[in-house]
């Protein structure tokens, strides 16, 4: 059985939560949110730009967090760690975290073209295992593409290599 945002299933409203995953859904009833990886205690979910994903996963995520902040929530049960007693505040904290990360991303750019791989070192450091670097690159790319859309960076493609510069 396929479900869509806005439908009610077993008394639970289906709520879209794009960003961490393109088709991520949550369930809402009486101020209780089954949040999956949308809002988590003390950590943030990976929001990466992957091949075949939506073009602006960070924008999707920030929009989803804004909608979450408007819900009258008492508690959220995430996919990791403990339940959140104040999911609205946590959603706002995650938005602030990504705004700070966008600023750091912009600060890492210069007039010289840099790839997402290059910029990932400024944001996540040099001591990452290969799997963690892969996630760092995809998250860096999601921030770079959001910056481009917000007018804070330029994107260029040269012989199949995507790079970014400051504005």
VEXGU-315988 format. One record per residue (C-alpha): residue number from 1; chain; x, y, z. Coordinates in nm, 4 decimals. Layout:
N
<tido><resi>NUM</resi><chain>A</chain><c1>X</c1><c2>Y</c2><c3>Z</c3></tido>
...
//
This chain:
167
<tido><resi>1</resi><chain>A</chain><c1>0.0000</c1><c2>0.0000</c2><c3>0.0000</c3></tido>
<tido><resi>2</resi><chain>A</chain><c1>0.1522</c1><c2>0.3337</c2><c3>-0.1054</c3></tido>
<tido><resi>3</resi><chain>A</chain><c1>0.0885</c1><c2>0.6389</c2><c3>0.1091</c3></tido>
<tido><resi>4</resi><chain>A</chain><c1>0.1250</c1><c2>1.0081</c2><c3>0.0394</c3></tido>
<tido><resi>5</resi><chain>A</chain><c1>0.1677</c1><c2>1.3190</c2><c3>0.2558</c3></tido>
<tido><resi>6</resi><chain>A</chain><c1>-0.1626</c1><c2>1.4381</c2><c3>0.3989</c3></tido>
<tido><resi>7</resi><chain>A</chain><c1>-0.3184</c1><c2>1.0915</c2><c3>0.4093</c3></tido>
<tido><resi>8</resi><chain>A</chain><c1>-0.4278</c1><c2>0.9402</c2><c3>0.7387</c3></tido>
<tido><resi>9</resi><chain>A</chain><c1>-0.3288</c1><c2>0.5813</c2><c3>0.8089</c3></tido>
<tido><resi>10</resi><chain>A</chain><c1>-0.4445</c1><c2>0.4121</c2><c3>1.1295</c3></tido>
<tido><resi>11</resi><chain>A</chain><c1>-0.5112</c1><c2>0.7507</c2><c3>1.2881</c3></tido>
<tido><resi>12</resi><chain>A</chain><c1>-0.1654</c1><c2>0.8872</c2><c3>1.1939</c3></tido>
<tido><resi>13</resi><chain>A</chain><c1>-0.1224</c1><c2>1.1733</c2><c3>0.9460</c3></tido>
<tido><resi>14</resi><chain>A</chain><c1>0.1522</c1><c2>1.1144</c2><c3>0.6881</c3></tido>
<tido><resi>15</resi><chain>A</chain><c1>0.3937</c1><c2>1.4115</c2><c3>0.6765</c3></tido>
<tido><resi>16</resi><chain>A</chain><c1>0.6644</c1><c2>1.4670</c2><c3>0.4125</c3></tido>
<tido><resi>17</resi><chain>A</chain><c1>1.0176</c1><c2>1.5244</c2><c3>0.5418</c3></tido>
<tido><resi>18</resi><chain>A</chain><c1>1.2490</c1><c2>1.5571</c2><c3>0.2413</c3></tido>
<tido><resi>19</resi><chain>A</chain><c1>1.6154</c1><c2>1.6304</c2><c3>0.2864</c3></tido>
<tido><resi>20</resi><chain>A</chain><c1>1.7850</c1><c2>1.3386</c2><c3>0.4546</c3></tido>
<tido><resi>21</resi><chain>A</chain><c1>1.6122</c1><c2>1.1169</c2><c3>0.1984</c3></tido>
<tido><resi>22</resi><chain>A</chain><c1>1.4072</c1><c2>1.2316</c2><c3>-0.0990</c3></tido>
<tido><resi>23</resi><chain>A</chain><c1>1.0939</c1><c2>1.0380</c2><c3>-0.0071</c3></tido>
<tido><resi>24</resi><chain>A</chain><c1>1.1202</c1><c2>1.0330</c2><c3>0.3717</c3></tido>
<tido><resi>25</resi><chain>A</chain><c1>0.7858</c1><c2>1.0361</c2><c3>0.5514</c3></tido>
<tido><resi>26</resi><chain>A</chain><c1>0.6902</c1><c2>1.0882</c2><c3>0.9144</c3></tido>
<tido><resi>27</resi><chain>A</chain><c1>0.3764</c1><c2>1.0077</c2><c3>1.1112</c3></tido>
<tido><resi>28</resi><chain>A</chain><c1>0.1938</c1><c2>1.2624</c2><c3>1.3283</c3></tido>
<tido><resi>29</resi><chain>A</chain><c1>-0.0863</c1><c2>1.2204</c2><c3>1.5819</c3></tido>
<tido><resi>30</resi><chain>A</chain><c1>-0.1854</c1><c2>1.4275</c2><c3>1.8847</c3></tido>
<tido><resi>31</resi><chain>A</chain><c1>0.1486</c1><c2>1.6098</c2><c3>1.9067</c3></tido>
<tido><resi>32</resi><chain>A</chain><c1>0.3508</c1><c2>1.2887</c2><c3>1.8733</c3></tido>
<tido><resi>33</resi><chain>A</chain><c1>0.5838</c1><c2>1.2696</c2><c3>1.5748</c3></tido>
<tido><resi>34</resi><chain>A</chain><c1>0.7412</c1><c2>0.9483</c2><c3>1.4492</c3></tido>
<tido><resi>35</resi><chain>A</chain><c1>1.0281</c1><c2>1.1406</c2><c3>1.2953</c3></tido>
<tido><resi>36</resi><chain>A</chain><c1>1.2585</c1><c2>0.8770</c2><c3>1.1437</c3></tido>
<tido><resi>37</resi><chain>A</chain><c1>1.5887</c1><c2>1.0620</c2><c3>1.0817</c3></tido>
<tido><resi>38</resi><chain>A</chain><c1>1.4313</c1><c2>1.4057</c2><c3>1.0340</c3></tido>
<tido><resi>39</resi><chain>A</chain><c1>1.5026</c1><c2>1.5486</c2><c3>1.3803</c3></tido>
<tido><resi>40</resi><chain>A</chain><c1>1.7505</c1><c2>1.3750</c2><c3>1.6055</c3></tido>
<tido><resi>41</resi><chain>A</chain><c1>1.8875</c1><c2>1.4446</c2><c3>1.9518</c3></tido>
<tido><resi>42</resi><chain>A</chain><c1>2.2415</c1><c2>1.5964</c2><c3>1.9525</c3></tido>
<tido><resi>43</resi><chain>A</chain><c1>2.3242</c1><c2>1.4836</c2><c3>1.5967</c3></tido>
<tido><resi>44</resi><chain>A</chain><c1>2.2044</c1><c2>1.5904</c2><c3>1.2559</c3></tido>
<tido><resi>45</resi><chain>A</chain><c1>2.1157</c1><c2>1.3510</c2><c3>0.9778</c3></tido>
<tido><resi>46</resi><chain>A</chain><c1>2.3332</c1><c2>1.3429</c2><c3>0.6694</c3></tido>
<tido><resi>47</resi><chain>A</chain><c1>2.1890</c1><c2>1.5698</c2><c3>0.4016</c3></tido>
<tido><resi>48</resi><chain>A</chain><c1>2.3834</c1><c2>1.4905</c2><c3>0.0901</c3></tido>
<tido><resi>49</resi><chain>A</chain><c1>2.3642</c1><c2>1.5506</c2><c3>-0.2811</c3></tido>
<tido><resi>50</resi><chain>A</chain><c1>2.3779</c1><c2>1.2080</c2><c3>-0.4446</c3></tido>
<tido><resi>51</resi><chain>A</chain><c1>2.3531</c1><c2>1.1008</c2><c3>-0.8086</c3></tido>
<tido><resi>52</resi><chain>A</chain><c1>1.9852</c1><c2>1.0811</c2><c3>-0.9062</c3></tido>
<tido><resi>53</resi><chain>A</chain><c1>1.8718</c1><c2>1.2712</c2><c3>-0.5945</c3></tido>
<tido><resi>54</resi><chain>A</chain><c1>1.6657</c1><c2>1.5882</c2><c3>-0.5940</c3></tido>
<tido><resi>55</resi><chain>A</chain><c1>1.8833</c1><c2>1.8863</c2><c3>-0.6940</c3></tido>
<tido><resi>56</resi><chain>A</chain><c1>1.8603</c1><c2>2.0781</c2><c3>-0.3638</c3></tido>
<tido><resi>57</resi><chain>A</chain><c1>1.8425</c1><c2>1.8361</c2><c3>-0.0699</c3></tido>
<tido><resi>58</resi><chain>A</chain><c1>1.9527</c1><c2>2.0985</c2><c3>0.1816</c3></tido>
<tido><resi>59</resi><chain>A</chain><c1>1.6831</c1><c2>2.3379</c2><c3>0.0626</c3></tido>
<tido><resi>60</resi><chain>A</chain><c1>1.4309</c1><c2>2.0538</c2><c3>0.0904</c3></tido>
<tido><resi>61</resi><chain>A</chain><c1>1.5518</c1><c2>1.9775</c2><c3>0.4417</c3></tido>
<tido><resi>62</resi><chain>A</chain><c1>1.5415</c1><c2>2.3394</c2><c3>0.5600</c3></tido>
<tido><resi>63</resi><chain>A</chain><c1>1.1883</c1><c2>2.3694</c2><c3>0.4222</c3></tido>
<tido><resi>64</resi><chain>A</chain><c1>1.0832</c1><c2>2.0477</c2><c3>0.5975</c3></tido>
<tido><resi>65</resi><chain>A</chain><c1>1.2352</c1><c2>2.1678</c2><c3>0.9252</c3></tido>
<tido><resi>66</resi><chain>A</chain><c1>1.0450</c1><c2>2.4971</c2><c3>0.8952</c3></tido>
<tido><resi>67</resi><chain>A</chain><c1>0.7192</c1><c2>2.3034</c2><c3>0.8528</c3></tido>
<tido><resi>68</resi><chain>A</chain><c1>0.8122</c1><c2>2.0821</c2><c3>1.1494</c3></tido>
<tido><resi>69</resi><chain>A</chain><c1>0.8653</c1><c2>2.3944</c2><c3>1.3624</c3></tido>
<tido><resi>70</resi><chain>A</chain><c1>0.5072</c1><c2>2.4993</c2><c3>1.2878</c3></tido>
<tido><resi>71</resi><chain>A</chain><c1>0.3562</c1><c2>2.1755</c2><c3>1.4201</c3></tido>
<tido><resi>72</resi><chain>A</chain><c1>0.2350</c1><c2>2.1641</c2><c3>1.7774</c3></tido>
<tido><resi>73</resi><chain>A</chain><c1>0.4630</c1><c2>1.8830</c2><c3>1.8923</c3></tido>
<tido><resi>74</resi><chain>A</chain><c1>0.4966</c1><c2>1.7331</c2><c3>2.2391</c3></tido>
<tido><resi>75</resi><chain>A</chain><c1>0.7509</c1><c2>1.4649</c2><c3>2.1555</c3></tido>
<tido><resi>76</resi><chain>A</chain><c1>0.9327</c1><c2>1.3195</c2><c3>1.8554</c3></tido>
<tido><resi>77</resi><chain>A</chain><c1>1.0705</c1><c2>0.9702</c2><c3>1.8223</c3></tido>
<tido><resi>78</resi><chain>A</chain><c1>1.3687</c1><c2>0.9705</c2><c3>1.5904</c3></tido>
<tido><resi>79</resi><chain>A</chain><c1>1.5485</c1><c2>0.6806</c2><c3>1.4316</c3></tido>
<tido><resi>80</resi><chain>A</chain><c1>1.8490</c1><c2>0.7203</c2><c3>1.6658</c3></tido>
<tido><resi>81</resi><chain>A</chain><c1>1.8996</c1><c2>0.7917</c2><c3>2.0347</c3></tido>
<tido><resi>82</resi><chain>A</chain><c1>1.6422</c1><c2>0.9149</c2><c3>2.2841</c3></tido>
<tido><resi>83</resi><chain>A</chain><c1>1.3026</c1><c2>1.0766</c2><c3>2.2176</c3></tido>
<tido><resi>84</resi><chain>A</chain><c1>1.2987</c1><c2>1.4547</c2><c3>2.1813</c3></tido>
<tido><resi>85</resi><chain>A</chain><c1>1.0906</c1><c2>1.6342</c2><c3>2.4426</c3></tido>
<tido><resi>86</resi><chain>A</chain><c1>1.1132</c1><c2>1.9636</c2><c3>2.2513</c3></tido>
<tido><resi>87</resi><chain>A</chain><c1>1.1300</c1><c2>1.8773</c2><c3>1.8807</c3></tido>
<tido><resi>88</resi><chain>A</chain><c1>1.0318</c1><c2>2.2299</c2><c3>1.7735</c3></tido>
<tido><resi>89</resi><chain>A</chain><c1>1.3386</c1><c2>2.3811</c2><c3>1.9402</c3></tido>
<tido><resi>90</resi><chain>A</chain><c1>1.5565</c1><c2>2.1019</c2><c3>1.8016</c3></tido>
<tido><resi>91</resi><chain>A</chain><c1>1.4296</c1><c2>2.1665</c2><c3>1.4477</c3></tido>
<tido><resi>92</resi><chain>A</chain><c1>1.5232</c1><c2>2.5335</c2><c3>1.4868</c3></tido>
<tido><resi>93</resi><chain>A</chain><c1>1.8676</c1><c2>2.4383</c2><c3>1.6222</c3></tido>
<tido><resi>94</resi><chain>A</chain><c1>1.9291</c1><c2>2.2192</c2><c3>1.3173</c3></tido>
<tido><resi>95</resi><chain>A</chain><c1>1.8311</c1><c2>2.5065</c2><c3>1.0857</c3></tido>
<tido><resi>96</resi><chain>A</chain><c1>2.0806</c1><c2>2.7297</c2><c3>1.2707</c3></tido>
<tido><resi>97</resi><chain>A</chain><c1>2.3490</c1><c2>2.4592</c2><c3>1.2394</c3></tido>
<tido><resi>98</resi><chain>A</chain><c1>2.3022</c1><c2>2.4420</c2><c3>0.8622</c3></tido>
<tido><resi>99</resi><chain>A</chain><c1>2.3033</c1><c2>2.8221</c2><c3>0.8326</c3></tido>
<tido><resi>100</resi><chain>A</chain><c1>2.6397</c1><c2>2.8224</c2><c3>1.0143</c3></tido>
<tido><resi>101</resi><chain>A</chain><c1>2.7626</c1><c2>2.5429</c2><c3>0.7867</c3></tido>
<tido><resi>102</resi><chain>A</chain><c1>2.6558</c1><c2>2.7467</c2><c3>0.4827</c3></tido>
<tido><resi>103</resi><chain>A</chain><c1>2.8615</c1><c2>3.0391</c2><c3>0.6148</c3></tido>
<tido><resi>104</resi><chain>A</chain><c1>3.1616</c1><c2>2.8103</c2><c3>0.6672</c3></tido>
<tido><resi>105</resi><chain>A</chain><c1>3.1170</c1><c2>2.6714</c2><c3>0.3172</c3></tido>
<tido><resi>106</resi><chain>A</chain><c1>3.1102</c1><c2>3.0200</c2><c3>0.1676</c3></tido>
<tido><resi>107</resi><chain>A</chain><c1>3.4208</c1><c2>3.1127</c2><c3>0.3705</c3></tido>
<tido><resi>108</resi><chain>A</chain><c1>3.6055</c1><c2>2.8095</c2><c3>0.2301</c3></tido>
<tido><resi>109</resi><chain>A</chain><c1>3.5574</c1><c2>2.9320</c2><c3>-0.1275</c3></tido>
<tido><resi>110</resi><chain>A</chain><c1>3.7815</c1><c2>3.1698</c2><c3>-0.3201</c3></tido>
<tido><resi>111</resi><chain>A</chain><c1>3.8179</c1><c2>3.2948</c2><c3>-0.6750</c3></tido>
<tido><resi>112</resi><chain>A</chain><c1>4.0022</c1><c2>2.9722</c2><c3>-0.7571</c3></tido>
<tido><resi>113</resi><chain>A</chain><c1>3.7695</c1><c2>2.6836</c2><c3>-0.8554</c3></tido>
<tido><resi>114</resi><chain>A</chain><c1>3.7347</c1><c2>2.4157</c2><c3>-0.5872</c3></tido>
<tido><resi>115</resi><chain>A</chain><c1>3.5544</c1><c2>2.0831</c2><c3>-0.6090</c3></tido>
<tido><resi>116</resi><chain>A</chain><c1>3.3209</c1><c2>1.9492</c2><c3>-0.3437</c3></tido>
<tido><resi>117</resi><chain>A</chain><c1>3.6020</c1><c2>1.7121</c2><c3>-0.2484</c3></tido>
<tido><resi>118</resi><chain>A</chain><c1>3.8366</c1><c2>2.0081</c2><c3>-0.1930</c3></tido>
<tido><resi>119</resi><chain>A</chain><c1>3.5859</c1><c2>2.2029</c2><c3>0.0168</c3></tido>
<tido><resi>120</resi><chain>A</chain><c1>3.4986</c1><c2>1.8976</c2><c3>0.2275</c3></tido>
<tido><resi>121</resi><chain>A</chain><c1>3.8417</c1><c2>1.9181</c2><c3>0.3935</c3></tido>
<tido><resi>122</resi><chain>A</chain><c1>3.7736</c1><c2>2.2706</c2><c3>0.5176</c3></tido>
<tido><resi>123</resi><chain>A</chain><c1>3.4367</c1><c2>2.1645</c2><c3>0.6604</c3></tido>
<tido><resi>124</resi><chain>A</chain><c1>3.5088</c1><c2>1.8162</c2><c3>0.7958</c3></tido>
<tido><resi>125</resi><chain>A</chain><c1>3.8874</c1><c2>1.8038</c2><c3>0.8454</c3></tido>
<tido><resi>126</resi><chain>A</chain><c1>4.1440</c1><c2>1.5705</c2><c3>0.6967</c3></tido>
<tido><resi>127</resi><chain>A</chain><c1>4.1230</c1><c2>1.2649</c2><c3>0.9226</c3></tido>
<tido><resi>128</resi><chain>A</chain><c1>3.8229</c1><c2>1.0780</c2><c3>0.7851</c3></tido>
<tido><resi>129</resi><chain>A</chain><c1>3.8006</c1><c2>0.7169</c2><c3>0.6772</c3></tido>
<tido><resi>130</resi><chain>A</chain><c1>3.6888</c1><c2>0.6665</c2><c3>0.3148</c3></tido>
<tido><resi>131</resi><chain>A</chain><c1>3.3215</c1><c2>0.5999</c2><c3>0.3986</c3></tido>
<tido><resi>132</resi><chain>A</chain><c1>3.3044</c1><c2>0.9089</c2><c3>0.6197</c3></tido>
<tido><resi>133</resi><chain>A</chain><c1>3.4755</c1><c2>1.1180</c2><c3>0.3490</c3></tido>
<tido><resi>134</resi><chain>A</chain><c1>3.2095</c1><c2>1.0041</c2><c3>0.1017</c3></tido>
<tido><resi>135</resi><chain>A</chain><c1>2.9362</c1><c2>1.1371</c2><c3>0.3327</c3></tido>
<tido><resi>136</resi><chain>A</chain><c1>3.1391</c1><c2>1.4560</c2><c3>0.3926</c3></tido>
<tido><resi>137</resi><chain>A</chain><c1>3.1625</c1><c2>1.5171</c2><c3>0.0175</c3></tido>
<tido><resi>138</resi><chain>A</chain><c1>2.7907</c1><c2>1.4641</c2><c3>-0.0448</c3></tido>
<tido><resi>139</resi><chain>A</chain><c1>2.6988</c1><c2>1.6926</c2><c3>0.2444</c3></tido>
<tido><resi>140</resi><chain>A</chain><c1>2.9472</c1><c2>1.9524</c2><c3>0.1235</c3></tido>
<tido><resi>141</resi><chain>A</chain><c1>2.7906</c1><c2>1.9348</c2><c3>-0.2225</c3></tido>
<tido><resi>142</resi><chain>A</chain><c1>2.4433</c1><c2>1.9886</c2><c3>-0.0773</c3></tido>
<tido><resi>143</resi><chain>A</chain><c1>2.5694</c1><c2>2.3035</c2><c3>0.0958</c3></tido>
<tido><resi>144</resi><chain>A</chain><c1>2.7518</c1><c2>2.4250</c2><c3>-0.2146</c3></tido>
<tido><resi>145</resi><chain>A</chain><c1>2.4439</c1><c2>2.3820</c2><c3>-0.4333</c3></tido>
<tido><resi>146</resi><chain>A</chain><c1>2.2279</c1><c2>2.5647</c2><c3>-0.1756</c3></tido>
<tido><resi>147</resi><chain>A</chain><c1>2.4823</c1><c2>2.8487</c2><c3>-0.1748</c3></tido>
<tido><resi>148</resi><chain>A</chain><c1>2.4612</c1><c2>2.8676</c2><c3>-0.5541</c3></tido>
<tido><resi>149</resi><chain>A</chain><c1>2.0814</c1><c2>2.8908</c2><c3>-0.5355</c3></tido>
<tido><resi>150</resi><chain>A</chain><c1>2.1047</c1><c2>3.1602</c2><c3>-0.2664</c3></tido>
<tido><resi>151</resi><chain>A</chain><c1>2.3568</c1><c2>3.3601</c2><c3>-0.4716</c3></tido>
<tido><resi>152</resi><chain>A</chain><c1>2.6494</c1><c2>3.2950</c2><c3>-0.2368</c3></tido>
<tido><resi>153</resi><chain>A</chain><c1>2.8632</c1><c2>3.0885</c2><c3>-0.4761</c3></tido>
<tido><resi>154</resi><chain>A</chain><c1>2.9135</c1><c2>3.0181</c2><c3>-0.8444</c3></tido>
<tido><resi>155</resi><chain>A</chain><c1>2.9041</c1><c2>2.6724</c2><c3>-0.9980</c3></tido>
<tido><resi>156</resi><chain>A</chain><c1>3.0926</c1><c2>2.5812</c2><c3>-1.3137</c3></tido>
<tido><resi>157</resi><chain>A</chain><c1>3.1411</c1><c2>2.2672</c2><c3>-1.5170</c3></tido>
<tido><resi>158</resi><chain>A</chain><c1>3.4620</c1><c2>2.2285</c2><c3>-1.7149</c3></tido>
<tido><resi>159</resi><chain>A</chain><c1>3.5189</c1><c2>1.9051</c2><c3>-1.9067</c3></tido>
<tido><resi>160</resi><chain>A</chain><c1>3.2840</c1><c2>1.7213</c2><c3>-1.6722</c3></tido>
<tido><resi>161</resi><chain>A</chain><c1>3.4432</c1><c2>1.8544</c2><c3>-1.3516</c3></tido>
<tido><resi>162</resi><chain>A</chain><c1>3.2072</c1><c2>2.0537</c2><c3>-1.1295</c3></tido>
<tido><resi>163</resi><chain>A</chain><c1>3.3708</c1><c2>2.3266</c2><c3>-0.9256</c3></tido>
<tido><resi>164</resi><chain>A</chain><c1>3.2656</c1><c2>2.6248</c2><c3>-0.7179</c3></tido>
<tido><resi>165</resi><chain>A</chain><c1>3.3976</c1><c2>2.9746</c2><c3>-0.6579</c3></tido>
<tido><resi>166</resi><chain>A</chain><c1>3.3043</c1><c2>3.2621</c2><c3>-0.4333</c3></tido>
<tido><resi>167</resi><chain>A</chain><c1>3.0868</c1><c2>3.5384</c2><c3>-0.5759</c3></tido>
//
